[in-house]
Amino acid sequence: MSRHTALVSAEIAFVLLTLATCATAGDTYKVLHLFNGNDGANPEAGLIFDAFGNLYGTTAWGGAGGGEGTIFQLDLDPNGRWIEHVLYRFCQTGTCADGARPTGGLIFDSAGSLYGTTQVGGSAGQGTVFQLKRGSNGKWTEQVLYSFCQTDGCADGASPNAPLVFDEAGDLYGTTTGGGEYGAGTVFQLASDDGGNWREHVLYSFCALPGCADGEYPQAGVIIDNYGNLYGTTPYGGWDGGEACPNGGGTCGTVFELVRHESGKWREQVLHSFHHYDGAQPDTGLVFDGSGTLFGTTYWGGVYGSGVIFQLIPRADGVWMETVVHQFDTLVHPSGTPVFDVAGNLYGTVENTTSYEGAVFELSPGQDGAWTLAVLHAFSRNGARGADPQAGVILDPGGNVYGTTFTGGLCCGPYNGNGLVFEITP
């Protein structure tokens, strides 16, 4: 956290208030849906669009019955109102064999089926990968493709916390925060056979190297490049030079790559180990820009200890060079995977600010290599219009920004309410 004196903090708060007021005056913030508990509560993940512009997402809690989370759809009616439809409520069995607490986001396949993960539930209680398929009658049916912890010690992984990604062959890839050969999490693949059965393969178990220099406990998913290589982050592990990482102890985390060899085996390479001054504890995903540079965020670290946005640029010799693009100070703790627009601007969220309960920001590159931050919307401590965004945002073709807040939606206070879905028109 910032070590500024009270006087400097007050001055920064005033500057942020002025910036947020100016930014808000030029945009339109709209609440599209308030969750009431029965239809879901506390969305931790972001949203996705279908081909018709409908929105889809998950809530980690809520839903009739067990209250262990939902999958929802929002579509626009002819009157310009967004209507929510609950597609599935988790924990439909006494043991939650169908999964519970979907904290990661969703993805579509080419046929329009949805795929995601649940943090707990399943046959062993350690999480699932699921599919949601729409029938000819319009109803959606859930199928558990894999339940984790099917082996001794959960060597196959446990507690997936992030969205999945498809490769060109239709195989699914993801991470688990726990389990694996060493208990520090995994990267896994799910591949279907001709009979439609899905088989899980652990591609890598973390903490395989002394001192966990290869990373520990991945919280975010992986992304895939044009060659089929996988990239992701771990909030712990990495080389620490013998010094503990501030704000949580241990090591400061890594960015890693998994490369598949001709033999079919995967090899992990740490592209960067954080040291706090350049960021600490990356717990969100990565994104490529058009030139193949990786961008991401860290929850802690940097000059002010409030997190950073970083880039990793590949060199001809295979070494990736990290540069801090932005140091957060009055905006505290970036909370979602960033996203680019077509012009190369970067959008994201933070959990907190000096004066507000989170914010949505835009970071624009300049010709001199410097990036300029603008606050698109700051969530009030009142909480009536949302608070504490835990996920990143998405953009429609018109540049409008959509996202979720974990709490808020009722007056008064940030924790009054079950969260909401919002839209920002710049």
C-alpha positions in Angstrom: 0.0 0.0 0.0 1.0 3.6 -0.4 3.4 5.1 2.2 2.4 8.8 1.4 1.8 11.1 4.3 -1.7 12.1 5.2 -1.2 15.5 3.5 0.0 13.9 0.2 -2.8 11.3 0.3 -5.4 14.1 0.7 -3.9 15.9 -2.3 -4.0 12.7 -4.4 -7.5 12.0 -3.4 -8.5 15.5 -4.6 -6.7 15.0 -7.9 -8.4 11.6 -8.4 -11.8 13.1 -7.5 -11.3 15.8 -10.1 -10.2 13.3 -12.8 -13.1 10.9 -12.1 -15.6 13.8 -12.2 -14.3 15.0 -15.5 -14.2 11.5 -17.0 -17.7 10.7 -15.7 -19.1 13.9 -17.1 -18.2 12.8 -20.6 -19.5 9.2 -20.5 -22.7 7.4 -19.7 -22.8 4.7 -17.0 -25.8 2.4 -17.0 -26.7 -0.5 -14.8 -28.0 -3.3 -17.1 -29.0 -5.8 -14.3 -29.1 -6.0 -10.5 -28.7 -9.5 -9.1 -31.2 -10.3 -6.4 -29.8 -13.5 -5.0 -32.3 -15.9 -6.5 -31.0 -15.2 -10.0 -27.4 -15.1 -8.9 -25.1 -13.2 -6.6 -21.5 -11.9 -6.6 -20.1 -12.3 -10.1 -16.4 -12.7 -10.0 -15.9 -13.3 -13.7 -16.3 -11.1 -16.8 -18.7 -11.3 -19.6 -18.7 -12.7 -23.2 -20.9 -11.8 -26.3 -22.6 -14.2 -28.6 -22.9 -13.5 -32.4 -26.2 -11.6 -31.8 -24.8 -9.3 -29.1 -26.3 -11.1 -26.1 -24.2 -11.1 -22.9 -23.4 -14.2 -20.9 -21.7 -14.7 -17.6 -21.5 -16.5 -14.2 -22.2 -15.6 -10.6 -20.1 -17.3 -7.9 -23.0 -17.5 -5.5 -26.8 -17.3 -5.5 -29.5 -19.1 -7.4 -32.5 -20.9 -6.0 -31.7 -24.1 -4.1 -28.1 -24.5 -3.0 -27.1 -21.0 -3.8 -23.9 -22.1 -5.3 -23.8 -19.9 -8.4 -25.5 -19.5 -11.8 -25.0 -19.0 -15.5 -27.0 -16.2 -17.0 -27.8 -14.5 -20.3 -28.7 -10.8 -20.9 -30.5 -9.9 -24.1 -31.8 -6.6 -25.3 -35.6 -6.3 -25.8 -37.2 -4.0 -28.4 -37.7 -1.3 -25.7 -34.0 -1.1 -25.1 -34.1 -3.0 -21.7 -31.7 -5.8 -20.9 -33.6 -8.9 -19.7 -31.8 -11.6 -17.7 -32.4 -15.3 -18.1 -30.9 -17.8 -15.7 -29.6 -20.6 -17.9 -28.4 -22.9 -15.1 -28.3 -23.0 -11.3 -25.5 -25.1 -9.8 -25.7 -27.6 -7.0 -28.8 -29.3 -8.3 -27.9 -32.5 -6.4 -27.3 -33.0 -2.7 -23.6 -33.4 -3.2 -23.2 -30.7 -5.9 -21.9 -33.3 -8.3 -22.9 -30.9 -11.1 -20.4 -28.4 -9.7 -20.5 -25.3 -7.5 -19.1 -21.7 -7.4 -18.3 -20.9 -11.0 -15.7 -18.2 -10.4 -14.2 -18.3 -13.9 -15.6 -17.0 -17.1 -17.2 -18.7 -20.0 -16.3 -19.5 -23.6 -18.3 -20.6 -26.6 -17.6 -23.4 -29.1 -18.5 -23.1 -32.8 -21.8 -24.8 -32.2 -22.9 -22.2 -29.5 -22.4 -24.4 -26.5 -20.9 -22.8 -23.3 -17.9 -24.2 -21.4 -16.5 -23.2 -18.0 -15.2 -24.3 -14.6 -16.5 -24.5 -11.1 -14.1 -24.1 -8.1 -15.7 -26.8 -6.0 -18.3 -29.6 -6.4 -18.1 -32.5 -8.8 -17.8 -36.1 -7.8 -14.8 -35.5 -5.5 -15.8 -32.0 -4.4 -12.7 -30.4 -6.0 -14.2 -28.7 -9.0 -15.3 -29.4 -12.5 -15.1 -28.5 -16.2 -18.7 -28.3 -17.5 -20.5 -27.8 -20.8 -23.9 -26.1 -21.2 -25.7 -27.0 -24.3 -28.9 -25.5 -25.7 -31.5 -28.0 -27.0 -34.0 -27.5 -29.8 -36.6 -26.5 -27.2 -34.4 -23.6 -26.1 -33.6 -25.1 -22.8 -30.0 -25.5 -21.6 -28.6 -28.8 -20.3 -25.4 -29.0 -18.2 -22.9 -31.8 -18.5 -19.9 -32.3 -16.3 -17.0 -33.1 -18.7 -14.5 -33.7 -15.9 -14.4 -33.8 -12.1 -11.0 -33.1 -10.5 -9.2 -35.1 -7.8 -9.8 -38.5 -9.4 -6.3 -39.7 -8.4 -4.5 -40.1 -5.1 -3.4 -36.7 -3.8 -5.4 -34.9 -6.5 -2.4 -35.3 -8.9 -4.9 -34.5 -11.7 -5.5 -31.0 -10.2 -8.0 -29.4 -7.9 -10.0 -26.2 -7.7 -10.0 -24.6 -11.1 -10.6 -20.8 -10.8 -10.3 -19.5 -14.3 -11.8 -19.7 -17.8 -10.8 -22.2 -20.5 -9.4 -21.8 -24.0 -9.8 -23.9 -27.1 -7.0 -24.9 -29.5 -7.6 -25.4 -33.3 -8.3 -29.1 -32.7 -11.1 -28.4 -30.3 -9.1 -29.4 -27.1 -9.7 -27.4 -23.9 -6.9 -26.0 -21.8 -7.0 -24.5 -18.3 -5.4 -24.3 -14.9 -6.1 -25.5 -11.3 -5.0 -23.6 -8.3 -4.2 -26.7 -6.3 -3.5 -30.4 -6.8 -0.9 -31.7 -9.2 2.1 -33.9 -8.4 3.4 -31.3 -5.9 0.2 -29.8 -4.7 0.9 -26.4 -6.2 -1.5 -26.4 -9.1 -1.5 -27.5 -12.7 -2.0 -26.7 -16.4 -4.3 -29.3 -17.9 -5.8 -30.4 -21.3 -9.2 -31.9 -21.9 -9.4 -33.8 -25.2 -12.6 -35.6 -26.6 -12.5 -38.9 -28.4 -14.7 -40.0 -31.3 -17.4 -41.1 -28.7 -17.6 -37.7 -27.2 -15.8 -38.7 -24.0 -13.4 -36.2 -22.5 -10.1 -37.2 -21.1 -7.9 -35.1 -18.9 -4.1 -34.8 -19.2 -1.9 -32.8 -16.8 0.6 -30.9 -19.0 2.5 -29.4 -16.1 2.5 -29.6 -12.3 3.9 -26.5 -10.6 6.6 -26.4 -7.9 8.7 -29.0 -9.8 11.9 -26.9 -9.3 13.7 -26.2 -6.0 12.3 -23.2 -4.2 9.4 -23.3 -6.6 11.2 -21.2 -9.1 8.8 -22.5 -11.7 5.8 -20.8 -10.0 2.9 -21.9 -7.7 -0.9 -21.8 -7.5 -2.0 -20.3 -10.8 -5.2 -18.2 -10.3 -5.7 -17.2 -14.0 -6.2 -19.2 -17.1 -3.8 -19.6 -20.1 -3.8 -18.1 -23.5 -2.6 -19.8 -26.7 -0.4 -18.4 -29.5 -0.5 -19.3 -33.2 2.0 -22.1 -32.7 0.0 -23.8 -29.9 2.2 -22.6 -27.0 0.5 -21.7 -23.8 1.1 -18.6 -21.6 0.0 -17.8 -18.1 0.8 -16.4 -14.7 1.3 -17.6 -11.1 0.9 -15.2 -8.1 3.6 -17.1 -6.1 6.9 -18.8 -6.9 9.7 -17.7 -9.1 13.2 -16.7 -8.2 13.4 -14.4 -5.2 17.1 -13.9 -4.8 16.8 -15.1 -1.2 14.5 -12.3 -0.2 10.8 -12.7 0.7 8.3 -10.7 -1.4 6.5 -8.0 0.6 2.7 -8.0 0.9 2.2 -11.7 1.4 5.6 -13.2 1.9 7.1 -15.9 -0.2 8.0 -15.1 -3.8 6.4 -12.6 -6.1 5.1 -14.7 -8.9 5.9 -15.5 -12.6 4.9 -15.3 -16.2 5.4 -18.7 -17.8 5.2 -20.4 -21.2 4.5 -24.1 -22.0 5.9 -25.4 -25.2 4.9 -28.8 -26.7 7.8 -30.8 -28.1 7.7 -33.3 -31.0 7.5 -36.1 -28.5 4.2 -34.7 -27.2 5.7 -33.7 -23.9 5.3 -30.1 -22.6 8.2 -28.1 -21.2 7.7 -25.1 -18.9 9.8 -21.9 -19.2 9.6 -19.0 -16.8 9.6 -15.9 -19.0 9.8 -13.5 -16.0 10.0 -13.7 -12.2 8.7 -10.6 -10.4 10.7 -8.8 -7.7 8.1 -6.5 -6.2 9.7 -3.3 -7.7 8.5 -4.5 -11.1 5.3 -5.9 -9.8 4.2 -8.7 -7.5 1.6 -11.5 -7.4 0.1 -11.5 -10.9 -3.3 -13.2 -10.4 -5.0 -12.2 -13.7 -4.6 -13.5 -17.2 -2.4 -12.2 -20.1 -3.2 -10.6 -23.5 -1.2 -10.3 -26.7 -1.1 -7.1 -28.7 -0.8 -7.1 -32.5 3.0 -7.4 -32.4 3.2 -10.4 -30.1 4.0 -8.5 -26.9 2.4 -9.9 -23.8 0.5 -7.5 -21.4 -0.7 -8.2 -17.9 -1.2 -6.9 -14.4 0.0 -7.5 -10.9 -2.1 -7.2 -7.7 0.8 -5.8 -5.6 4.2 -4.3 -6.2 5.6 -1.4 -8.1 6.9 1.9 -6.7 3.7 2.5 -4.7 3.0 -1.2 -3.8 -0.5 -0.9 -5.5 0.1 -3.0 -8.6 1.3 -2.4 -12.1 0.6 -3.0 -15.7 3.5 -4.7 -17.4 4.6 -5.8 -20.9 6.9 -8.6 -21.9 8.6 -8.2 -25.3 10.3 -11.2 -27.0 13.8 -10.8 -28.2 15.5 -12.6 -31.1 17.5 -14.7 -28.6 14.3 -16.0 -27.0 14.6 -13.8 -23.8 11.5 -11.9 -22.8 12.2 -8.3 -21.5 9.7 -6.9 -18.9 8.8 -3.2 -18.8 6.4 -1.6 -16.4 3.9 0.3 -18.5 2.0 1.9 -15.6 2.5 2.2 -11.8 -0.8 2.3 -9.9 -0.9 4.7 -6.9 -4.3 6.2 -6.2 -5.9 3.4 -8.2 -5.2 0.3 -6.2 -5.0 -3.4 -7.1 -5.9 -4.1 -10.8 -8.4 -6.9 -10.6 -9.1 -8.2 -14.1 -7.4 -9.3 -17.2 -6.9 -6.3 -19.5 -8.3 -6.0 -23.0 -7.3 -4.1 -26.1 -9.5 -2.1 -28.4 -8.8 -1.8 -32.2 -6.9 1.4 -31.6 -4.5 -0.2 -29.2 -5.9 1.3 -26.0 -5.9 -1.0 -22.9 -8.9 -1.3 -20.6 -9.2 -2.8 -17.2 -10.5 -2.5 -13.6 -9.2 -1.9 -10.1 -10.7 -3.1 -6.9 -10.2 0.1 -5.0 -9.1 3.7 -5.1 -8.3 6.4 -2.6 -11.8 7.7 -2.6 -13.9 5.2 -4.5 -14.9 1.5 -4.4 -13.1 0.5 -7.6 -12.9 1.9 -11.1 -12.8 1.2 -14.8 -9.8 2.7 -16.6 -8.4 3.2 -20.1 -4.7 3.3 -20.8 -3.7 4.9 -24.1 -0.2 4.6 -25.7 1.6 7.8 -26.9 4.1 8.3 -29.7 6.9 8.7 -27.2 6.2 5.3 -25.6 4.5 6.7 -22.6 1.0 5.6 -21.6 -1.8 7.9 -20.4 -4.4 6.8 -17.8 -8.0 7.9 -17.9 -10.7 6.9 -15.4 -13.8 6.0 -17.3 -15.9 5.4 -14.2 -15.3 5.3 -10.4 -17.6 3.3 -8.2 -19.0 5.2 -5.3 -18.5 4.0 -1.7 -22.3 4.3 -1.5 -22.4 1.1 -3.6 -25.9 1.7 -5.0 -24.5 1.5 -8.6 -22.0 -1.2 -8.0 -18.8 -1.7 -6.1 -15.6 -3.9 -6.1 -15.2 -5.0 -9.8 -13.4 -8.4 -9.6 -13.2 -9.1 -13.3 -12.0 -7.3 -16.5 -14.3 -5.7 -19.1 -15.2 -6.4 -22.7 -16.0 -4.0 -25.6 -18.6 -4.1 -28.3 -17.9 -3.0 -31.9 -19.0 0.5 -31.0 -16.4 0.8 -28.2 -18.9 0.5 -25.4 -17.6 -1.1 -22.3 -19.3 -3.9 -20.3 -18.5 -5.5 -17.0 -19.6 -6.8 -13.6 -19.2 -5.7 -10.0 -18.9 -8.3 -7.2 -21.1 -6.3 -4.7 -23.2 -3.2 -4.6 -26.5 -2.5 -6.2 -28.5 -1.5 -3.1 -28.1 1.6 -0.9 -26.1 2.1 1.2 -22.5 0.9 1.4 -20.4 -1.1 -1.0 -21.4 -4.5 0.4 -25.1 -3.9 0.2 -26.2 -5.8 -2.8 -25.4 -8.9 -4.8 -23.5 -7.2 -7.6 -24.6 -6.1 -11.1 -23.8 -5.8 -14.8 -22.9 -2.4 -16.2 -22.3 -0.6 -19.5 -20.1 2.5 -20.0 -20.6 4.5 -23.2 -17.4 6.7 -23.5 
